[in-house]
Amino acid sequence: MIDPTKKRLSIIFTSVIVIFNILIIILSYLFWHQSMVNSVKRHLMEDMKTEFLDQFNRSGIDFVRNMWDEHHFQILNRDGQIVVSTRNSVDFYPVLNRKLLKEAFGGVQAFEIVVVQDESHLVFYFPIDGNYVGRAAKSLAGEIRYDKAFIRLVAIVLPLMFFLSYLVSRYLVNHAMKPISDIFTFQETFSSNVSHELRSPLASLKGNFEVSLRKERSADEYKEVIVFGLRETDRIIKLLNNLSLLASSKFKKLDLYKNKVEINRLIKDQVSALAPSVHAKGIKLTISEIPGLACLCDEGLIRRTIENLLENAVKYTPEGGMINIDLSLVAGHISLTISNTCDSLKKEEFAYVFDPFYRGEKAVHMKMEGKGLGLYISRYIVRSHGGDIKLNNTESDLFSLTMFLPAK
């Protein structure tokens, strides 16, 4: 759906840019052409005033016969007959424009463009006195060559303009559509993952219930089925809560209900809850804390974050391993670093630990519990508080994360 939309928008944008550029080129050509014609007009008017009228006023009409000028020049009577011409204009016979002739006898200067001997000329009619009108002409061959050169340049540049317009359109469309494309990709991935992740616990729950109904069982056996069902239901509820956070993570920050919270207390509560697992695996756990260190945060969400981080540490720490919890105050931020020995993740896999639904190869092979959402959601919660979670430089057998939260 996104790709066809991108193509349509690219075509629309390209068309708009090309049409706009063509309009600019047309306007530029018209301005260029008119500027040249106006320049020729000014040149003709100045020459007639400075080179002819002054001479006419001093010497009369006869001097014209001996003139050789860069322009064609003729004097006309009221009937439009040529009275006298400069030497270079003896064979120059443009079609008489009686309207302009009449206007010139009325004291109005006027111009027209005519073709004489297969060459375009700008012809200037202007008043001399009550008996005569002057007609001067200048060839536009040079200006026409400039026009043709301009058109050839446009013809060369036009294909490049089309190509660049398309590239610019593609870039703008891709840049503008990237957030929307990311959302569509996220939604597709999200729907697929939700279906996959819910199918497993629901299938397990359904299968267990079906087996329990195949024959009469004792109260203890039914109780065991109910306990299993409740455990799987808790897993589904927890998964749905995580999926709810995941669904909103691409669009907005979380709505927070902040109050003053002692981070030490949250850590100790979670360490106490995980104590049986820590003891069972023979893990050495050390805590470095700062008493009374507090922050203004949503207690439920930060508690959930610390729970996710410590549960991950315990889950991935091998038997006899080590977990170190270091709490400190750094540049106005509470810094919580959790480091643990880890042999179920390869070092090259550390770059993907914050990707939703990502689980390491060994974790999948060893069938460790989890959906790969804990770290992603934890970072989303912390970033909604104005902090962050970052992966530290890690050794091959050590996994270390630091959570930063603004201190109160």
C-alpha angles and dihedrals in degrees: 000000000000097000096054089047090051091051093049092048091047090053091047093047092045091051092049093049093046093048090048091049092047090052089050090049092049092048090046091051093048091048091046093048095045091047090055093047091048090050090054090048092052091047092052094047093049093047093049091049098045102032105031115023093050090050091045092052091051103036107020128225100315097074090069094071091066097044123109111191135173086242128061108248132186137165117223132196126219092277091056093250118145107248097180138352137195113254093259091052102055092105095034109111115165117179108273114247102210093187092058089042090056092047091050091053085051090057099261124128115220141177137206137173116231136169115239122177090350092305129106117238134184107228121202123199115194136164121256104172137319093290105040142043126199123228118194127176135190126193116246094202093113093048091047089053089054090049091051091047089052091050092048090051090051091049090054095045097042097078090047089049090053091050095046091045090054092048092048091047092050091049094048093046093047091047093047095042096045095092090047091045090050090051093051091047090047092050093049092048091043094052092047093048094045090053092047097045096046094045094066101054093038092050090048091049093047093047093051092050092048092051091049091054097052092086142003113282137187123264091254091054091050089047089053090052091050091049090050090048092051091049092051090045090053089051091051092047091049090048092049091050089052092046090051090056091043092053093055097040094086095051112038148353119268122269104247132204101201130198136152109285130182106225092202090062093052091050094048092047092054094043088054091050091051095043095103092053092045091050093045092055094042092238119171107224122189128183128201109191144170111221116232095015106152141171137194104249147124100282096203094052095044090047088053090049093052089046091054093048096047094042089054091049092052094043096052098037110099122230111287091018131133136249121190123192115194121185119187144147115249124178094331093315130106108237119202114183120187116188127178139169109257133184099161094074125061117225092243089056093060091085090066101046092104094051112107115253092008116142128173122252094248092046090055093043092049090047094233114182118255143082101233094252103105100086094039092052092042091056090046090054093047094046089051085060092053094258135096146218118228135185111237126220101283136204119224093262099033131078117194133177131179124204118202121199129174108256118234 
